[in-house]
Amino acid sequence: MSVLSEDRRPYPMNHILAMVLAGGRGTRLGPLTQDRAKPAVPFGGEFRIIDFVINNLINSGIFKIKVLTQFKADSLICHLHDAWNLSRMLGHYVDCVPAQMRTGQTWFTGTADAVYQNIYHIEREKPPLVAVFGGDHVYKMDVKQVVDFHFARNAEVTVCAIPRPIYEAGQFGILEVDGEDRVVGFEEKPAQPKPMPDHPDQVYVSMGNYLFETEVLLEVLKEDALDRGSSHDFGKDILPKLIRSRRVYAYDFNRNVVPGMTPRERGYWRDVGTVDCYMEANMDLRSVDPVFNLYNRQWPMRTAAKSRPPAKFVFAQEAGRRGVALDSLVSGGVIISGSLVQNCIICPDVFIHSYSKIYDSIIMHGVDIGRGCNIRRAIIDKGVHVPPGTTIGFDAAADKERFFVSPSGVVVIGKDYAW
């Protein structure tokens, strides 16, 4: 481990500027991103995907946050306005920055271009360090520990990384590091990845979260913007260039421990970019000892606070007509009227009428499920009214005729779907 130079002493976390990339299309989420950006997709009942990165930054003491949006951003903008109204008097903000074509006549052409088109925010704020984080992953991270690592290594760029099975390499950018954690190679979604030296069955995956010395970031963004052969992407273009000329280090996310974290949670990170991954990550929340815990008071998870009545479970006298929820998360404003809910995530303001049975599903805001429905392994998006007696998730052929069905068989019914 290198020694800090005299002119590289740590500064307060609230001096750091965070740029959150939240402009992705999220096309692999099917109907869930038909009307909204991927970071705006509901998660865990009360939250949106974007909430997790913002909670991580704020819990770590970073209060200057720019969220860069682009596609189908209205829902995301409304949520950020409702949930993240910080005090500008104290220099705190979570600003939603729409694509504005400030540096040309095109929309964002890549992740690096998104930051470059908003480079004036960095130049105006003059932070000593810039955190460029993705807005579409589910995890907990104490960013202070990443900053400490960055200083200890005397790094100019730090890439957050995590070991993953080698068969997943085709989905991610893969880092090659030396014995001092310095990045010596990078491949974007390689067909034949280089495994970790001590673990031949694993690869070192970039999480898409970066810390940059400000002058380094400004220089490389301006150079990249002039390169007509570049795709203007941090993974494909920026990192390979910086590895050759700058001190780039990889921070192992498995080292990161947030206050109050249980041993099972350590190293939990999910890219919820497909319907199946999204479903699995939601289901991770339900167990008695979850691998991702929303109830850690030392690392609070905040979102938009809306006034709703408590969840209500009614009818207990009549056999087969009891309002019951087992191994499930049930949000405020929900009424389970004489039905069984098991292994589910129920979002706010859902009404489930009597004699229905719902298993292993995600029911989003304002859904109304009629009497006598049988639903299994389904995601029902906002505002859907499911007719009485409907069966979903038991006949694959019939489901595929009407709805989007994922490779593993999860049925997705899009927002405001009408029978």
ABEGO torsion letter per residue (X at the ends): XBBBBAABBBBBAAABBBBBBAABAGAAAEAAAAABBAAABBBGGABBAAAAAAAAAAAAGBABBBBBBBBGAAAAAAAAAAABBBBAAAGBBBBBBBBAGAAEABBBABAAAAAAAAAAAAAAAGBABBBBBBAABBBBBBAAAAAAAAAAAGBABBBBBBBBBAAAAAABBBBBBBAAGBBABBBBGBABBBBBAABAABBBBBAGBBBBBAAAAAAAAAAAAABAABAGBAAAAAAAAAAAABBBBBBBAAABBBBGBBAAABGBBBBAABAAAAAAAAAAAABABBABBAABAABBBBBBBBBBBBBBBBEAABBGBBBBBBGBBBBBGBBBBGBBBBGBBBBBGBBBBBGBBBBGBBBBBGBBBBBGBBBBGBBBBBGBBBBBGBBBGABAAAAAAABBBBAAGBBBBBBGBBX
